[in-house]
């Protein structure tokens, strides 16, 4: 299973009813991890996510990008 970000491509936030319907449809075939107005984080198979999102023209999905935090270059000293 992979993690995908589903994003709304409209000019403003999506209508709440449309977003609820999409989340409901996604929950039938994948796990919804988190949602904010205009974006939904989903765990599941790509085919399942694509079949749900492909029916909605204003919604797109992409594989979640990993953001790696690099360690600091120098050691942080404790306060004396």
PyMOL Python script that loads the backbone (N, CA, C, O; Angstrom):
from pymol import cmd

cmd.read_pdbstr("""\
ATOM      1  N   UNK A   1       0.842  -1.180   0.000  1.00  0.00           N
ATOM      2  CA  UNK A   1       0.000   0.000   0.000  1.00  0.00           C
ATOM      3  C   UNK A   1       0.884   1.239   0.000  1.00  0.00           C
ATOM      4  O   UNK A   1       1.960   1.263   0.598  1.00  0.00           O
ATOM      5  N   UNK A   2       0.406   2.245  -0.676  1.00  0.00           N
ATOM      6  CA  UNK A   2       1.125   3.507  -0.758  1.00  0.00           C
ATOM      7  C   UNK A   2       0.290   4.605  -0.133  1.00  0.00           C
ATOM      8  O   UNK A   2      -0.894   4.424   0.151  1.00  0.00           O
ATOM      9  N   UNK A   3       0.915   5.723   0.074  1.00  0.00           N
ATOM     10  CA  UNK A   3       0.222   6.877   0.639  1.00  0.00           C
ATOM     11  C   UNK A   3       0.090   7.933  -0.449  1.00  0.00           C
ATOM     12  O   UNK A   3       1.064   8.275  -1.120  1.00  0.00           O
ATOM     13  N   UNK A   4      -1.127   8.444  -0.617  1.00  0.00           N
ATOM     14  CA  UNK A   4      -1.423   9.418  -1.660  1.00  0.00           C
ATOM     15  C   UNK A   4      -2.026  10.677  -1.056  1.00  0.00           C
ATOM     16  O   UNK A   4      -2.675  10.632  -0.011  1.00  0.00           O
ATOM     17  N   UNK A   5      -1.804  11.794  -1.727  1.00  0.00           N
ATOM     18  CA  UNK A   5      -2.429  13.058  -1.366  1.00  0.00           C
ATOM     19  C   UNK A   5      -3.434  13.386  -2.457  1.00  0.00           C
ATOM     20  O   UNK A   5      -3.078  13.475  -3.632  1.00  0.00           O
ATOM     21  N   UNK A   6      -4.691  13.566  -2.068  1.00  0.00           N
ATOM     22  CA  UNK A   6      -5.755  13.936  -2.995  1.00  0.00           C
ATOM     23  C   UNK A   6      -6.004  15.428  -2.799  1.00  0.00           C
ATOM     24  O   UNK A   6      -6.268  15.873  -1.682  1.00  0.00           O
ATOM     25  N   UNK A   7      -5.919  16.207  -3.886  1.00  0.00           N
ATOM     26  CA  UNK A   7      -5.975  17.666  -3.799  1.00  0.00           C
ATOM     27  C   UNK A   7      -7.080  18.204  -4.696  1.00  0.00           C
ATOM     28  O   UNK A   7      -7.314  17.693  -5.791  1.00  0.00           O
ATOM     29  N   UNK A   8      -7.761  19.252  -4.211  1.00  0.00           N
ATOM     30  CA  UNK A   8      -8.805  19.932  -4.975  1.00  0.00           C
ATOM     31  C   UNK A   8      -8.165  20.999  -5.850  1.00  0.00           C
ATOM     32  O   UNK A   8      -7.316  21.753  -5.376  1.00  0.00           O
ATOM     33  N   UNK A   9      -8.558  21.076  -7.127  1.00  0.00           N
ATOM     34  CA  UNK A   9      -7.973  22.028  -8.073  1.00  0.00           C
ATOM     35  C   UNK A   9      -8.869  23.218  -8.381  1.00  0.00           C
ATOM     36  O   UNK A   9      -8.688  23.859  -9.416  1.00  0.00           O
ATOM     37  N   UNK A  10      -9.811  23.528  -7.536  1.00  0.00           N
ATOM     38  CA  UNK A  10     -10.701  24.657  -7.779  1.00  0.00           C
ATOM     39  C   UNK A  10     -10.075  25.972  -7.343  1.00  0.00           C
ATOM     40  O   UNK A  10      -8.937  26.005  -6.875  1.00  0.00           O
ATOM     41  N   UNK A  11     -10.831  27.059  -7.502  1.00  0.00           N
ATOM     42  CA  UNK A  11     -10.336  28.379  -7.139  1.00  0.00           C
ATOM     43  C   UNK A  11     -10.360  28.625  -5.637  1.00  0.00           C
ATOM     44  O   UNK A  11      -9.574  29.428  -5.134  1.00  0.00           O
ATOM     45  N   UNK A  12     -11.236  27.958  -4.922  1.00  0.00           N
ATOM     46  CA  UNK A  12     -11.322  28.110  -3.473  1.00  0.00           C
ATOM     47  C   UNK A  12     -11.495  26.725  -2.858  1.00  0.00           C
ATOM     48  O   UNK A  12     -11.305  25.716  -3.537  1.00  0.00           O
ATOM     49  N   UNK A  13     -11.850  26.674  -1.594  1.00  0.00           N
ATOM     50  CA  UNK A  13     -12.082  25.380  -0.949  1.00  0.00           C
ATOM     51  C   UNK A  13     -13.254  24.671  -1.614  1.00  0.00           C
ATOM     52  O   UNK A  13     -14.169  25.323  -2.118  1.00  0.00           O
ATOM     53  N   UNK A  14     -13.235  23.350  -1.617  1.00  0.00           N
ATOM     54  CA  UNK A  14     -14.335  22.599  -2.242  1.00  0.00           C
ATOM     55  C   UNK A  14     -15.610  22.707  -1.411  1.00  0.00           C
ATOM     56  O   UNK A  14     -15.545  22.961  -0.209  1.00  0.00           O
ATOM     57  N   UNK A  15     -16.759  22.517  -2.037  1.00  0.00           N
ATOM     58  CA  UNK A  15     -18.003  22.479  -1.265  1.00  0.00           C
ATOM     59  C   UNK A  15     -17.931  21.339  -0.244  1.00  0.00           C
ATOM     60  O   UNK A  15     -17.471  20.246  -0.574  1.00  0.00           O
ATOM     61  N   UNK A  16     -18.376  21.582   0.983  1.00  0.00           N
ATOM     62  CA  UNK A  16     -18.285  20.537   2.019  1.00  0.00           C
ATOM     63  C   UNK A  16     -18.986  19.237   1.634  1.00  0.00           C
ATOM     64  O   UNK A  16     -18.496  18.154   1.954  1.00  0.00           O
ATOM     65  N   UNK A  17     -20.117  19.330   0.956  1.00  0.00           N
ATOM     66  CA  UNK A  17     -20.844  18.117   0.566  1.00  0.00           C
ATOM     67  C   UNK A  17     -20.033  17.293  -0.434  1.00  0.00           C
ATOM     68  O   UNK A  17     -20.024  16.064  -0.363  1.00  0.00           O
ATOM     69  N   UNK A  18     -19.355  17.963  -1.358  1.00  0.00           N
ATOM     70  CA  UNK A  18     -18.534  17.255  -2.347  1.00  0.00           C
ATOM     71  C   UNK A  18     -17.348  16.559  -1.673  1.00  0.00           C
ATOM     72  O   UNK A  18     -17.008  15.425  -2.012  1.00  0.00           O
ATOM     73  N   UNK A  19     -16.731  17.245  -0.723  1.00  0.00           N
ATOM     74  CA  UNK A  19     -15.592  16.652  -0.028  1.00  0.00           C
ATOM     75  C   UNK A  19     -16.028  15.472   0.849  1.00  0.00           C
ATOM     76  O   UNK A  19     -15.332  14.459   0.909  1.00  0.00           O
ATOM     77  N   UNK A  20     -17.161  15.595   1.520  1.00  0.00           N
ATOM     78  CA  UNK A  20     -17.677  14.483   2.328  1.00  0.00           C
ATOM     79  C   UNK A  20     -17.981  13.271   1.466  1.00  0.00           C
ATOM     80  O   UNK A  20     -17.705  12.138   1.862  1.00  0.00           O
ATOM     81  N   UNK A  21     -18.550  13.504   0.287  1.00  0.00           N
ATOM     82  CA  UNK A  21     -18.862  12.395  -0.619  1.00  0.00           C
ATOM     83  C   UNK A  21     -17.585  11.698  -1.088  1.00  0.00           C
ATOM     84  O   UNK A  21     -17.551  10.472  -1.193  1.00  0.00           O
ATOM     85  N   UNK A  22     -16.546  12.467  -1.368  1.00  0.00           N
ATOM     86  CA  UNK A  22     -15.273  11.885  -1.797  1.00  0.00           C
ATOM     87  C   UNK A  22     -14.635  11.077  -0.667  1.00  0.00           C
ATOM     88  O   UNK A  22     -14.155   9.967  -0.898  1.00  0.00           O
ATOM     89  N   UNK A  23     -14.626  11.617   0.541  1.00  0.00           N
ATOM     90  CA  UNK A  23     -14.057  10.897   1.686  1.00  0.00           C
ATOM     91  C   UNK A  23     -14.824   9.605   1.925  1.00  0.00           C
ATOM     92  O   UNK A  23     -14.224   8.566   2.202  1.00  0.00           O
ATOM     93  N   UNK A  24     -16.136   9.665   1.820  1.00  0.00           N
ATOM     94  CA  UNK A  24     -16.960   8.470   2.003  1.00  0.00           C
ATOM     95  C   UNK A  24     -16.635   7.413   0.953  1.00  0.00           C
ATOM     96  O   UNK A  24     -16.531   6.229   1.275  1.00  0.00           O
ATOM     97  N   UNK A  25     -16.476   7.830  -0.294  1.00  0.00           N
ATOM     98  CA  UNK A  25     -16.145   6.890  -1.369  1.00  0.00           C
ATOM     99  C   UNK A  25     -14.739   6.310  -1.183  1.00  0.00           C
ATOM    100  O   UNK A  25     -14.513   5.131  -1.456  1.00  0.00           O
ATOM    101  N   UNK A  26     -13.799   7.133  -0.722  1.00  0.00           N
ATOM    102  CA  UNK A  26     -12.439   6.647  -0.504  1.00  0.00           C
ATOM    103  C   UNK A  26     -12.378   5.650   0.647  1.00  0.00           C
ATOM    104  O   UNK A  26     -11.602   4.695   0.593  1.00  0.00           O
ATOM    105  N   UNK A  27     -13.179   5.855   1.683  1.00  0.00           N
ATOM    106  CA  UNK A  27     -13.159   4.956   2.845  1.00  0.00           C
ATOM    107  C   UNK A  27     -13.623   3.549   2.503  1.00  0.00           C
ATOM    108  O   UNK A  27     -13.307   2.609   3.232  1.00  0.00           O
ATOM    109  N   UNK A  28     -14.356   3.380   1.423  1.00  0.00           N
ATOM    110  CA  UNK A  28     -14.818   2.046   1.034  1.00  0.00           C
ATOM    111  C   UNK A  28     -13.677   1.178   0.520  1.00  0.00           C
ATOM    112  O   UNK A  28     -13.729  -0.046   0.641  1.00  0.00           O
ATOM    113  N   UNK A  29     -12.637   1.802  -0.058  1.00  0.00           N
ATOM    114  CA  UNK A  29     -11.567   1.013  -0.666  1.00  0.00           C
ATOM    115  C   UNK A  29     -10.173   1.342  -0.140  1.00  0.00           C
ATOM    116  O   UNK A  29      -9.208   0.673  -0.511  1.00  0.00           O
ATOM    117  N   UNK A  30     -10.044   2.358   0.717  1.00  0.00           N
ATOM    118  CA  UNK A  30      -8.733   2.755   1.237  1.00  0.00           C
ATOM    119  C   UNK A  30      -8.918   3.342   2.636  1.00  0.00           C
ATOM    120  O   UNK A  30     -10.042   3.502   3.110  1.00  0.00           O
ATOM    121  N   UNK A  31      -7.815   3.655   3.279  1.00  0.00           N
ATOM    122  CA  UNK A  31      -7.844   4.241   4.615  1.00  0.00           C
ATOM    123  C   UNK A  31      -7.566   5.730   4.511  1.00  0.00           C
ATOM    124  O   UNK A  31      -6.526   6.136   3.992  1.00  0.00           O
ATOM    125  N   UNK A  32      -8.490   6.547   5.004  1.00  0.00           N
ATOM    126  CA  UNK A  32      -8.295   7.995   5.023  1.00  0.00           C
ATOM    127  C   UNK A  32      -7.531   8.326   6.301  1.00  0.00           C
ATOM    128  O   UNK A  32      -8.048   8.132   7.401  1.00  0.00           O
ATOM    129  N   UNK A  33      -6.308   8.824   6.161  1.00  0.00           N
ATOM    130  CA  UNK A  33      -5.443   9.114   7.298  1.00  0.00           C
ATOM    131  C   UNK A  33      -5.761  10.479   7.883  1.00  0.00           C
ATOM    132  O   UNK A  33      -5.873  10.619   9.101  1.00  0.00           O
ATOM    133  N   UNK A  34      -5.907  11.485   7.033  1.00  0.00           N
ATOM    134  CA  UNK A  34      -6.138  12.851   7.494  1.00  0.00           C
ATOM    135  C   UNK A  34      -6.830  13.621   6.387  1.00  0.00           C
ATOM    136  O   UNK A  34      -6.689  13.294   5.209  1.00  0.00           O
ATOM    137  N   UNK A  35      -7.575  14.640   6.768  1.00  0.00           N
ATOM    138  CA  UNK A  35      -8.199  15.495   5.753  1.00  0.00           C
ATOM    139  C   UNK A  35      -8.264  16.925   6.253  1.00  0.00           C
ATOM    140  O   UNK A  35      -8.490  17.185   7.435  1.00  0.00           O
ATOM    141  N   UNK A  36      -8.062  17.839   5.326  1.00  0.00           N
ATOM    142  CA  UNK A  36      -8.197  19.274   5.544  1.00  0.00           C
ATOM    143  C   UNK A  36      -9.013  19.782   4.374  1.00  0.00           C
ATOM    144  O   UNK A  36      -9.108  19.098   3.355  1.00  0.00           O
ATOM    145  N   UNK A  37      -9.607  20.962   4.487  1.00  0.00           N
ATOM    146  CA  UNK A  37     -10.357  21.471   3.333  1.00  0.00           C
ATOM    147  C   UNK A  37      -9.463  21.565   2.093  1.00  0.00           C
ATOM    148  O   UNK A  37      -8.502  22.333   2.066  1.00  0.00           O
ATOM    149  N   UNK A  38      -9.789  20.787   1.087  1.00  0.00           N
ATOM    150  CA  UNK A  38      -9.044  20.822  -0.162  1.00  0.00           C
ATOM    151  C   UNK A  38      -7.974  19.766  -0.313  1.00  0.00           C
ATOM    152  O   UNK A  38      -7.408  19.628  -1.398  1.00  0.00           O
ATOM    153  N   UNK A  39      -7.671  19.007   0.744  1.00  0.00           N
ATOM    154  CA  UNK A  39      -6.673  17.945   0.615  1.00  0.00           C
ATOM    155  C   UNK A  39      -6.994  16.796   1.562  1.00  0.00           C
ATOM    156  O   UNK A  39      -7.464  16.998   2.682  1.00  0.00           O
ATOM    157  N   UNK A  40      -6.725  15.579   1.078  1.00  0.00           N
ATOM    158  CA  UNK A  40      -7.020  14.362   1.826  1.00  0.00           C
ATOM    159  C   UNK A  40      -5.807  13.445   1.712  1.00  0.00           C
ATOM    160  O   UNK A  40      -5.289  13.233   0.615  1.00  0.00           O
ATOM    161  N   UNK A  41      -5.352  12.900   2.838  1.00  0.00           N
ATOM    162  CA  UNK A  41      -4.232  11.967   2.868  1.00  0.00           C
ATOM    163  C   UNK A  41      -4.797  10.557   2.976  1.00  0.00           C
ATOM    164  O   UNK A  41      -5.566  10.259   3.890  1.00  0.00           O
ATOM    165  N   UNK A  42      -4.409   9.679   2.029  1.00  0.00           N
ATOM    166  CA  UNK A  42      -5.024   8.358   1.901  1.00  0.00           C
ATOM    167  C   UNK A  42      -3.949   7.273   1.841  1.00  0.00           C
ATOM    168  O   UNK A  42      -2.929   7.438   1.173  1.00  0.00           O
ATOM    169  N   UNK A  43      -4.187   6.161   2.545  1.00  0.00           N
ATOM    170  CA  UNK A  43      -3.370   4.950   2.433  1.00  0.00           C
ATOM    171  C   UNK A  43      -4.163   3.928   1.651  1.00  0.00           C
ATOM    172  O   UNK A  43      -5.305   3.637   2.005  1.00  0.00           O
ATOM    173  N   UNK A  44      -3.585   3.374   0.592  1.00  0.00           N
ATOM    174  CA  UNK A  44      -4.302   2.356  -0.166  1.00  0.00           C
ATOM    175  C   UNK A  44      -3.618   2.040  -1.477  1.00  0.00           C
ATOM    176  O   UNK A  44      -2.546   2.562  -1.783  1.00  0.00           O
ATOM    177  N   UNK A  45      -4.252   1.184  -2.236  1.00  0.00           N
ATOM    178  CA  UNK A  45      -3.729   0.810  -3.548  1.00  0.00           C
ATOM    179  C   UNK A  45      -4.006   1.930  -4.549  1.00  0.00           C
ATOM    180  O   UNK A  45      -5.042   2.592  -4.487  1.00  0.00           O
ATOM    181  N   UNK A  46      -3.073   2.129  -5.464  1.00  0.00           N
ATOM    182  CA  UNK A  46      -3.226   3.207  -6.444  1.00  0.00           C
ATOM    183  C   UNK A  46      -4.457   3.005  -7.315  1.00  0.00           C
ATOM    184  O   UNK A  46      -5.135   3.973  -7.657  1.00  0.00           O
ATOM    185  N   UNK A  47      -4.753   1.774  -7.674  1.00  0.00           N
ATOM    186  CA  UNK A  47      -5.920   1.506  -8.522  1.00  0.00           C
ATOM    187  C   UNK A  47      -7.211   1.906  -7.819  1.00  0.00           C
ATOM    188  O   UNK A  47      -8.122   2.439  -8.451  1.00  0.00           O
ATOM    189  N   UNK A  48      -7.294   1.655  -6.518  1.00  0.00           N
ATOM    190  CA  UNK A  48      -8.496   2.013  -5.763  1.00  0.00           C
ATOM    191  C   UNK A  48      -8.659   3.522  -5.665  1.00  0.00           C
ATOM    192  O   UNK A  48      -9.758   4.046  -5.843  1.00  0.00           O
ATOM    193  N   UNK A  49      -7.566   4.219  -5.384  1.00  0.00           N
ATOM    194  CA  UNK A  49      -7.622   5.683  -5.277  1.00  0.00           C
ATOM    195  C   UNK A  49      -7.922   6.291  -6.642  1.00  0.00           C
ATOM    196  O   UNK A  49      -8.719   7.224  -6.739  1.00  0.00           O
ATOM    197  N   UNK A  50      -7.294   5.777  -7.694  1.00  0.00           N
ATOM    198  CA  UNK A  50      -7.509   6.304  -9.044  1.00  0.00           C
ATOM    199  C   UNK A  50      -8.940   6.103  -9.503  1.00  0.00           C
ATOM    200  O   UNK A  50      -9.494   6.967 -10.182  1.00  0.00           O
ATOM    201  N   UNK A  51      -9.547   4.984  -9.149  1.00  0.00           N
ATOM    202  CA  UNK A  51     -10.921   4.740  -9.593  1.00  0.00           C
ATOM    203  C   UNK A  51     -11.904   5.695  -8.933  1.00  0.00           C
ATOM    204  O   UNK A  51     -12.897   6.081  -9.550  1.00  0.00           O
ATOM    205  N   UNK A  52     -11.643   6.079  -7.693  1.00  0.00           N
ATOM    206  CA  UNK A  52     -12.542   7.007  -6.997  1.00  0.00           C
ATOM    207  C   UNK A  52     -12.296   8.442  -7.450  1.00  0.00           C
ATOM    208  O   UNK A  52     -13.244   9.169  -7.749  1.00  0.00           O
ATOM    209  N   UNK A  53     -11.036   8.855  -7.504  1.00  0.00           N
ATOM    210  CA  UNK A  53     -10.698  10.244  -7.836  1.00  0.00           C
ATOM    211  C   UNK A  53     -10.907  10.525  -9.320  1.00  0.00           C
ATOM    212  O   UNK A  53     -11.222  11.655  -9.691  1.00  0.00           O
ATOM    213  N   UNK A  54     -10.738   9.528 -10.166  1.00  0.00           N
ATOM    214  CA  UNK A  54     -10.881   9.725 -11.609  1.00  0.00           C
ATOM    215  C   UNK A  54     -12.274  10.129 -12.043  1.00  0.00           C
ATOM    216  O   UNK A  54     -12.440  10.695 -13.123  1.00  0.00           O
ATOM    217  N   UNK A  55     -13.272   9.854 -11.231  1.00  0.00           N
ATOM    218  CA  UNK A  55     -14.653  10.214 -11.560  1.00  0.00           C
ATOM    219  C   UNK A  55     -14.973  11.667 -11.232  1.00  0.00           C
ATOM    220  O   UNK A  55     -16.039  12.163 -11.595  1.00  0.00           O
ATOM    221  N   UNK A  56     -14.070  12.344 -10.559  1.00  0.00           N
ATOM    222  CA  UNK A  56     -14.312  13.726 -10.133  1.00  0.00           C
ATOM    223  C   UNK A  56     -13.319  14.647 -10.838  1.00  0.00           C
ATOM    224  O   UNK A  56     -12.115  14.546 -10.600  1.00  0.00           O
ATOM    225  N   UNK A  57     -13.799  15.540 -11.697  1.00  0.00           N
ATOM    226  CA  UNK A  57     -12.891  16.336 -12.539  1.00  0.00           C
ATOM    227  C   UNK A  57     -12.042  17.356 -11.774  1.00  0.00           C
ATOM    228  O   UNK A  57     -10.950  17.688 -12.235  1.00  0.00           O
ATOM    229  N   UNK A  58     -12.495  17.862 -10.634  1.00  0.00           N
ATOM    230  CA  UNK A  58     -11.740  18.891  -9.914  1.00  0.00           C
ATOM    231  C   UNK A  58     -10.758  18.329  -8.896  1.00  0.00           C
ATOM    232  O   UNK A  58     -10.097  19.093  -8.192  1.00  0.00           O
ATOM    233  N   UNK A  59     -10.654  17.029  -8.810  1.00  0.00           N
ATOM    234  CA  UNK A  59      -9.772  16.404  -7.831  1.00  0.00           C
ATOM    235  C   UNK A  59      -8.644  15.658  -8.536  1.00  0.00           C
ATOM    236  O   UNK A  59      -8.873  15.003  -9.553  1.00  0.00           O
ATOM    237  N   UNK A  60      -7.439  15.755  -8.006  1.00  0.00           N
ATOM    238  CA  UNK A  60      -6.260  15.060  -8.529  1.00  0.00           C
ATOM    239  C   UNK A  60      -5.579  14.342  -7.370  1.00  0.00           C
ATOM    240  O   UNK A  60      -5.761  14.716  -6.211  1.00  0.00           O
ATOM    241  N   UNK A  61      -4.801  13.322  -7.678  1.00  0.00           N
ATOM    242  CA  UNK A  61      -4.049  12.632  -6.632  1.00  0.00           C
ATOM    243  C   UNK A  61      -2.603  12.465  -7.060  1.00  0.00           C
ATOM    244  O   UNK A  61      -2.294  12.440  -8.251  1.00  0.00           O
ATOM    245  N   UNK A  62      -1.725  12.352  -6.080  1.00  0.00           N
ATOM    246  CA  UNK A  62      -0.302  12.137  -6.329  1.00  0.00           C
ATOM    247  C   UNK A  62       0.278  11.356  -5.159  1.00  0.00           C
ATOM    248  O   UNK A  62      -0.266  11.375  -4.054  1.00  0.00           O
ATOM    249  N   UNK A  63       1.375  10.677  -5.410  1.00  0.00           N
ATOM    250  CA  UNK A  63       2.065   9.956  -4.346  1.00  0.00           C
ATOM    251  C   UNK A  63       2.631  10.980  -3.373  1.00  0.00           C
ATOM    252  O   UNK A  63       3.172  12.008  -3.780  1.00  0.00           O
ATOM    253  N   UNK A  64       2.499  10.687  -2.075  1.00  0.00           N
ATOM    254  CA  UNK A  64       3.009  11.605  -1.071  1.00  0.00           C
ATOM    255  C   UNK A  64       4.524  11.670  -1.157  1.00  0.00           C
ATOM    256  O   UNK A  64       5.191  10.637  -1.207  1.00  0.00           O
ATOM    257  N   UNK A  65       5.065  12.872  -1.174  1.00  0.00           N
ATOM    258  CA  UNK A  65       6.513  13.056  -1.214  1.00  0.00           C
ATOM    259  C   UNK A  65       7.069  12.971   0.206  1.00  0.00           C
ATOM    260  O   UNK A  65       6.457  13.455   1.158  1.00  0.00           O
ATOM    261  N   UNK A  66       8.212  12.361   0.324  1.00  0.00           N
ATOM    262  CA  UNK A  66       8.849  12.262   1.640  1.00  0.00           C
ATOM    263  C   UNK A  66       9.762  13.465   1.840  1.00  0.00           C
ATOM    264  O   UNK A  66      10.576  13.795   0.977  1.00  0.00           O
ATOM    265  N   UNK A  67       9.617  14.108   2.978  1.00  0.00           N
ATOM    266  CA  UNK A  67      10.466  15.241   3.318  1.00  0.00           C
ATOM    267  C   UNK A  67      11.449  14.783   4.390  1.00  0.00           C
ATOM    268  O   UNK A  67      11.052  14.478   5.515  1.00  0.00           O
ATOM    269  N   UNK A  68      12.702  14.737   4.044  1.00  0.00           N
ATOM    270  CA  UNK A  68      13.716  14.289   4.988  1.00  0.00           C
ATOM    271  C   UNK A  68      14.362  15.498   5.657  1.00  0.00           C
ATOM    272  O   UNK A  68      14.799  16.432   4.985  1.00  0.00           O
ATOM    273  N   UNK A  69      14.416  15.472   6.958  1.00  0.00           N
ATOM    274  CA  UNK A  69      15.074  16.548   7.696  1.00  0.00           C
ATOM    275  C   UNK A  69      16.526  16.144   7.936  1.00  0.00           C
ATOM    276  O   UNK A  69      16.803  15.073   8.475  1.00  0.00           O
ATOM    277  N   UNK A  70      17.430  17.000   7.536  1.00  0.00           N
ATOM    278  CA  UNK A  70      18.848  16.708   7.716  1.00  0.00           C
ATOM    279  C   UNK A  70      19.265  17.068   9.139  1.00  0.00           C
ATOM    280  O   UNK A  70      18.750  18.034   9.702  1.00  0.00           O
ATOM    281  N   UNK A  71      20.177  16.320   9.722  1.00  0.00           N
ATOM    282  CA  UNK A  71      20.650  16.660  11.067  1.00  0.00           C
ATOM    283  C   UNK A  71      21.480  17.937  11.021  1.00  0.00           C
ATOM    284  O   UNK A  71      22.011  18.294   9.969  1.00  0.00           O
ATOM    285  N   UNK A  72      21.594  18.624  12.145  1.00  0.00           N
ATOM    286  CA  UNK A  72      22.404  19.854  12.149  1.00  0.00           C
ATOM    287  C   UNK A  72      23.875  19.527  11.887  1.00  0.00           C
ATOM    288  O   UNK A  72      24.336  18.426  12.186  1.00  0.00           O
ATOM    289  N   UNK A  73      24.603  20.490  11.326  1.00  0.00           N
ATOM    290  CA  UNK A  73      26.006  20.280  10.980  1.00  0.00           C
ATOM    291  C   UNK A  73      26.924  20.363  12.192  1.00  0.00           C
ATOM    292  O   UNK A  73      28.018  19.799  12.179  1.00  0.00           O
ATOM    293  N   UNK A  74      26.502  21.040  13.210  1.00  0.00           N
ATOM    294  CA  UNK A  74      27.352  21.148  14.388  1.00  0.00           C
ATOM    295  C   UNK A  74      26.584  20.662  15.609  1.00  0.00           C
ATOM    296  O   UNK A  74      25.355  20.602  15.606  1.00  0.00           O
ATOM    297  N   UNK A  75      27.313  20.324  16.627  1.00  0.00           N
ATOM    298  CA  UNK A  75      26.714  19.826  17.858  1.00  0.00           C
ATOM    299  C   UNK A  75      26.173  21.013  18.650  1.00  0.00           C
ATOM    300  O   UNK A  75      26.862  22.018  18.820  1.00  0.00           O
ATOM    301  N   UNK A  76      24.954  20.894  19.126  1.00  0.00           N
ATOM    302  CA  UNK A  76      24.363  21.947  19.943  1.00  0.00           C
ATOM    303  C   UNK A  76      24.834  21.745  21.377  1.00  0.00           C
ATOM    304  O   UNK A  76      24.648  20.670  21.949  1.00  0.00           O
ATOM    305  N   UNK A  77      25.443  22.772  21.957  1.00  0.00           N
ATOM    306  CA  UNK A  77      25.988  22.662  23.310  1.00  0.00           C
ATOM    307  C   UNK A  77      24.906  22.973  24.334  1.00  0.00           C
ATOM    308  O   UNK A  77      24.018  23.793  24.103  1.00  0.00           O
ATOM    309  N   UNK A  78      25.004  22.307  25.447  1.00  0.00           N
ATOM    310  CA  UNK A  78      24.057  22.553  26.539  1.00  0.00           C
ATOM    311  C   UNK A  78      24.399  23.863  27.226  1.00  0.00           C
ATOM    312  O   UNK A  78      25.560  24.270  27.272  1.00  0.00           O
ATOM    313  N   UNK A  79      23.382  24.515  27.756  1.00  0.00           N
ATOM    314  CA  UNK A  79      23.606  25.755  28.498  1.00  0.00           C
ATOM    315  C   UNK A  79      24.348  25.445  29.796  1.00  0.00           C
ATOM    316  O   UNK A  79      24.087  24.430  30.442  1.00  0.00           O
ATOM    317  N   UNK A  80      25.262  26.317  30.167  1.00  0.00           N
ATOM    318  CA  UNK A  80      26.058  26.083  31.380  1.00  0.00           C
ATOM    319  C   UNK A  80      25.301  26.464  32.626  1.00  0.00           C
ATOM    320  O   UNK A  80      25.825  26.330  33.732  1.00  0.00           O
TER     321      UNK A  80
END
""", "prot")
cmd.dss("prot")
cmd.show_as("cartoon", "prot")
cmd.util.cbc("prot")
cmd.orient("prot")
